[in-house]
Amino acid sequence: MIILGLDPSLSCTGWGVVRVEGSRLSHVANGQIPTDAKALMAARLAHLQAELAQVIAEHTPDRAAAEEVFVNKNPQSTLKLAQARGAVLAACGAAGLEVREHAARKVKQAVVGTGGADKVQVQAMLKVLLPGARVAGADAADALAVAIADAHLG
């Protein structure tokens, strides 16, 4: 089973691919899809969708997973996140992928053992769970964590 984990964001969407064989996890790939903050919204969303479509075509995941949406204090930030998620989910839908959603606390609990873990703890556990994986950045790390959580919660 190949799982694509996603950390949608308008500024930089993270993605991570893991292979699950029984109880064994292995790293396949990860990356980040940044968008140009100066570009028009439609162009940024189209860029996210097209780049993720290429990732899906290259790695042919069996399913995808993303964190459940959360509400920011700033309504504009929430709206931008929702639009980015829409582009990401559309890319998955166009490829026929099922997308499972997990609460951020559940992802942290599945990866670290506690729902209150911080980013540093999550990244440290990624090194243990996916030894030798070179992680492209914080957004890619979050996406890998989502994929791992989906494998455990699945």
C-alpha positions in Angstrom: 0.0 0.0 0.0 1.3 3.4 -0.9 -0.1 6.4 1.0 0.3 10.1 0.0 0.2 12.4 3.0 -0.7 16.0 2.4 -0.3 19.2 4.4 -2.2 21.7 2.3 -1.3 25.4 2.4 -1.6 28.2 -0.1 2.0 29.4 0.5 3.6 25.9 0.5 1.9 22.6 0.4 3.8 19.6 1.8 3.5 16.1 0.4 5.0 12.8 1.5 4.7 9.3 0.2 5.2 6.2 2.3 5.0 2.5 1.5 3.2 0.2 4.0 4.0 -3.5 4.0 2.3 -5.1 7.0 3.6 -3.2 10.0 6.7 -2.0 8.2 6.9 1.6 6.9 9.3 2.9 4.3 9.9 6.3 2.9 9.3 6.7 -0.9 9.5 10.5 -1.5 8.5 13.9 -0.1 8.5 17.5 -1.2 7.0 20.9 -1.0 5.0 22.9 -3.6 5.4 26.6 -3.0 3.3 29.2 -4.7 4.2 32.8 -5.7 2.6 35.1 -3.2 2.5 37.8 -5.9 0.5 35.7 -8.3 -3.3 35.8 -8.7 -5.2 33.4 -6.5 -6.5 31.3 -9.5 -2.9 30.9 -10.8 -1.7 29.8 -7.4 -4.4 27.2 -7.0 -3.9 25.9 -10.5 -0.2 25.6 -9.8 -0.9 23.6 -6.6 -3.3 21.3 -8.5 -1.0 20.7 -11.5 2.1 20.1 -9.4 0.3 17.6 -7.1 -1.2 15.9 -10.2 2.4 15.3 -11.3 3.3 13.9 -7.8 0.3 11.5 -8.0 1.2 10.4 -11.5 4.8 9.7 -10.6 4.2 7.8 -7.3 0.8 6.2 -8.0 -0.5 6.2 -4.4 -3.3 3.8 -3.4 -4.9 6.5 -1.3 -4.2 10.0 0.2 -4.6 11.5 3.7 -4.8 15.1 4.9 -5.3 16.8 8.2 -8.8 17.9 8.9 -9.4 21.6 8.4 -9.0 23.9 11.4 -10.2 27.4 11.9 -7.6 30.1 12.3 -8.2 33.3 14.3 -7.9 35.2 11.1 -10.9 34.4 8.8 -8.8 35.4 5.7 -6.2 32.7 6.6 -8.9 30.1 7.0 -10.4 31.0 3.6 -7.0 30.7 1.9 -6.3 27.4 3.6 -9.7 26.1 2.4 -9.1 27.2 -1.1 -5.7 25.5 -1.1 -7.3 22.3 0.3 -9.8 22.5 -2.5 -7.1 22.5 -5.1 -5.3 19.6 -3.4 -8.4 17.6 -3.0 -9.4 18.3 -6.6 -6.1 16.8 -7.8 -6.7 13.7 -5.7 -10.2 13.4 -6.9 -9.2 13.8 -10.5 -6.8 10.9 -10.0 -9.6 8.8 -8.4 -7.9 8.8 -5.0 -9.8 8.3 -1.8 -8.7 11.0 0.7 -8.9 10.2 4.4 -8.9 13.1 6.9 -7.4 13.0 10.4 -7.4 15.6 13.2 -4.0 17.2 14.0 -4.1 15.7 17.5 -4.7 12.2 16.1 -1.8 12.6 13.7 0.6 13.7 16.5 -0.7 10.9 18.8 -0.2 8.3 16.1 3.4 9.5 15.3 4.7 10.6 18.6 2.4 9.0 21.2 0.8 12.2 22.5 -1.6 14.6 20.8 0.1 17.6 22.3 3.5 17.0 20.6 5.2 19.9 18.9 6.8 20.1 15.5 10.2 19.3 16.8 9.0 16.1 18.4 7.2 15.0 15.3 10.3 15.6 13.2 12.4 13.7 15.6 10.0 10.7 15.4 10.1 10.9 11.6 13.9 10.2 11.8 13.2 7.1 13.9 10.2 5.8 11.8 11.8 6.7 8.4 15.5 6.3 8.9 17.7 7.9 6.2 14.8 9.9 4.7 15.9 13.4 3.6 12.9 15.6 4.4 12.5 18.7 2.2 11.2 20.9 4.9 8.7 21.5 7.7 5.7 21.2 5.4 7.0 17.9 3.9 7.6 16.6 7.4 4.0 17.4 8.4 2.8 15.6 5.3 4.9 12.5 6.0 3.4 12.5 9.6 -0.1 12.5 8.1 0.8 9.6 5.8 2.3 7.6 8.8 -0.8 8.4 10.9 -3.1 7.2 8.2 -1.1 3.9 8.0 -1.6 3.5 11.7 -5.2 4.7 11.9 -6.2 3.3 8.6 
